Amino acid sequence: MKHFTSVTQLGDLKDAFAAAKMVKEAPFADKALGENKTLLLVFFNNSLRTRLSTQKAGLNLGMNVIVLDVNQGAWKLETERGVIMDGDKSEHLLEAIPVMGCYCDMIGVRSFARFENKKDDYEEVILNQFIRYSGKPVFSMEAATRHPLQTFADMITIEEYKKTARPKVVMTWAPHPKALPQAVPNSFAEGLNMTDYDFVIANPEGYDLAPEFVGKAKVTHNQDEALEGADFVYAKNWSAYEGDNYGKVLNMDRSWTVSKEKMALTNNAYFMHCLPVRRNMIVTDDVIEAPTSLVIPEAANRVVSAQTVIKKLLQDNY
């Protein structure tokens, strides 16, 4: 594996879960693997879990870790080729990236969708510039269209808590006051399509995801119908994908909030969310605080997913 931008690059899931289990049981067993190697984490957007978990993962592997917040302490970066740089941006990403590559052995990049141009977002312009120009292995810490480390952690969590071989997993849209990217739901759908789980996506009309990510999932616009008999409920907001509505908030229908009444429709399902979460918009207090809430174990598995991927990149490239 040269780079990591999608959960599909994990290969055989049985092997990937086994590798994650080894990392979880012996987190410091491979410290020699990253000795004298430097991991650079580049953030174009805010982060809590991704920043801390990926730093921890690199340190567990014996790596030196440098964190660069592009919006604080760095020159403002231009990302478009052909632009006359007579504004407030002092450095071009096409020079900055190879410079970054000189200072490290591996780069993690976090850059959200901008909602300015769907084509640019879905072609992952910024992430692919790092892959093309850095000369180093690159992995995604969330990009415009996917969040593979989150999805891998989600899948590890489901594997750990599932009570049947083929659980019913429902990913449901929930309301949010701001326009959020489709990266997490896209990636979650992509990952779940690699399994044989009974996978259902529930969202209001106008919020269907891109078909290439929906894959074989059943899609319904009836949340209650979707939740019946569910073993896991993964709540997440996303903005519209289709047509001229791309990146827009079409509604904030509070009837889609995951509540105690909604969870009563399930098979005593576990609740999941990637965090941060808007309480009493996405999910009510009593659901996220219930014993069946997995948001903290799920977040803890972010270290495991990141460390498993970084370990594989080290093994395959050095």
N, C-alpha and C positions, 0 to 999 in steps of 0.2 A: 504494500500500500504506500504510494508516494505521497498522496494528499488525502484528506478526509473532509468531504463536504456533504455526504449523504449517508444515512443508515444502511443503504443498499450496499455500501462498500465494506460493511462488516463481514460479508460473506455468509457462510453457514451459521445460522443463529445458534444452533446447539454448541458449536465451537466458541462463538462469541460470548454466550452466557457462561460457559465453563471458564473462559479466560477472565471474565468479570468476577466470577466466584473466587478464583485464585487471588486476584487483586484485593478483594474484600477481606479474605481470610488472612492474607500476609501482605499488608500494604507497603512494607519496607523491604521486601525480599529482593527487589530489583534496583536498589539504590546505585549499584555499580554501573548499571546500564546508562544512566544519565550523568555520570561523573564527568566534570569538565565540559559539559554541554550547557548551552544557554538557550532558554525558552523565552521568546518575546511575545507578550500578549498585547495586542493593539485594539483599543476600544474607541470606536466612533460613536458609541452610545452608552448610556448608563448601565450599570450592572451591579448586582450584589452576589447572587449565587454563582453566576458564571465566573466572575472574577475570583472570588474566594476559593471555589472548588477547583478551578483550573490551576491557580497558584499552588494550592495544596497538593494537587496531583503531580505537578512538576517537581515540587520539593520532595515528595515521597519517592520519586524516581532519582533523586540525587542531583537534579538540575539546578543551575542558577536561573532565577526567574526575574525578568524585567517587565514591568507593566507600563505601558504608554497610553495615557488618556489623550487622544488627539485634540480634544476640546479644551484641555488645560495643560499649559506648559509646553506646547508645541506650536510651530507656525501653523496658521490656517492653511489648509491644503486644498488646492484645486484638483478636481478629479476628471475634468473634461479635456480631451485633446482639442487643440485648435483655438482655445479661448485666449483672447488678449488679456493678460493678467495685469490689468490696471486698477483693480479693486482692492479688497482687503485681504486677498489670499496671496501669501508671499512665496509659497513653495508648491511645486507640482508633485502629485503622488508618484509620477513616473520617475522622478529623481529620488523621492523619499523612500520608495519601496526598496530599490537596490541598496541604498545606504543602510536601511534597517537590516537587510540580508547580510551585510558585512559584519554586523555586531552580534549575530546569533546563529543558532543551528536549526531552529524550528520556530515557526510563527503561527500564533492563533489570532484570528481576526473576527471582530464583531462589528457588523454594519447592517443596520436595518433597511427595509424598503423606504424609499423617499416619497412614494406616491406621486411623483412628478411625471413619470413615464413608465407604464407597465412593462414595456419591452425591455428597457434598461434594468428594471428591477428583476424581471424573470430571466434575464441573461446574466445576472450576478456580475455586473461590470466591475465593482470594486474588489470583490473576492477573487475574481479571475485575474485581475491585474496583479494581485499579490502572487498568485500561482505562476503567472507568466514571467514576472520581472524580479522576484526575490531570489531565485536560485536555491531556495530552501523548502523543505517539506512544510506545507501549510494546512491548517485545519480550521474549520468553521466553528466559531463560538456563538453563532447565530448570524445568518445572512438574510437577504431580502425574502427568500423563498423557503428556507429550511432552518431548523434548529436541531441538528443531528445529535449533539451531545445530550440535549434534554430528552429527545425521543429515546435514545439508548437507555438513559436512566429510567424513563417511564416503563420501558419494556422489561428492564431488570426488576423493577418494583412489582409489576404484574406477575412475572414469573415467581417471585418470592411469595406472593400473597394469594395466588389463585388456588381455588379449592377443587376445581375440576380441570381436566386436561384441555377442555375447549370452552373457556369462559365467554360470556357475552360481555363485550366491551362497547360502551356507548360514548361517543364524543359528542357533546352537545354545545351548541352556541349558547352564550348567555350575554345579557346586555352590559354595555360599558359606555361611558360618556365620551370617550375619545376614539379616533380611528386607529385601530391596531393592525399590524401586518398579519398576513396569512401564514407566516413562517412556522409557528408552532403547530397549528392544525394540519398544514400541509405535510410536515415532517412526521407527525404522529400517524396520520393516515398512511403515509408511505411505509412507515415501520410496521404498522398493524397488518398491512397487506402482505407482509413477508411471513406472517403467521397463519395458522389455520383457525384462529379465534373467530367467533361470531361477532363481526364488527359492523356497527351501525353509526352513521353520522346523522345527527338531527340539527337542523337549522331552519330559520324562517325563509320564506321565499325571497329571492334576491341575494341570498348569502351562500349559494352553492360554490364550492371550491373548484379549482381547475381540475378538469377530468383526469389529467395524468396523475394527480395525487389521490383523487377519490378512488381510482382503481376499481376493485371488486367489492368495495363496501356498499352496503345498502344505505340509501339516502332517503330520509323522510323529513317532511315539514311539520310533522306532528310529534312534539317532544314526549308527551305522555305515552304515546304508542311505542316510541323508541325505548323508553325507560322500563317498560314492563319486563320483569324477569332479568334485568341487567345485574351482572356481577361486579362490574366496575363502571363508574360514571366519571368521565374526564370532561370537566367543564372548561370552556375557553371562549373568549370573544375573538372575533375577527371582523375586519371591515369587508365591504363588498369586493368581489373579484371581477364580476362580469361587466363588459362593455364600458360605457361612459361613467358608470357608478364606481369604477375601480378606486379603492381607497376611501370610499365614503361611508358614513354612518347613515343607514337607511331608517333605522328605528332603534329605540331603547325599550323594547317591550319587556316590562318587568315580569310578565307572566312566564318568561323563560328563565328567571332566576332559580337556581337549584335550591330548593327549600326542603324542609322536613317532610312536607306533603308529597313533594316530587319523589324524594328518596323512598317513601313508603310504597311506591309503585314497583320498586326493584326487588331483587332477591337479596335483601339486606346488603346492598352493594357497598363496596369501598368507594370513597370519594377521592378524586385526584385533581390536582391543578398544578401548573408549573411555577406559580408565584412570580411576582407579587400579585395579589388578588384584591379586588375591590369588594370588601365585605358588604353584604346586603344589596349588591348589584349582581355580581356573578353568583355568589353563594351566601346563604344566611349564616349567622353566627353559630346556630345550633348544629348545622351540618359540618362546618369546617372544624368545629371543636369536638365533634363526636368521636368515640373510639374507632369508628370505621373510617375516619379521615386519614389519608396516607400522605398528606402534603409534606410532612417533616421527613419521614423515611424516604420519600421520593426525592426531596432536596438533598438528603445525605448521600443518595446514590449518584448525585452529580459528580462527586469526587471519583467514584468507582468508574463511571462511564468515561470521564476525561482521562483517568490514569490508564485505563485499558487501551484507549485509542493512542495516547502518547507513547505508551510502551510499544505498541505495534509499529508505530512510525519510527521509533528509535531502532527497533530490531530490523526493520526492512530497509532502512536508509543509512545505517552507520555500523 
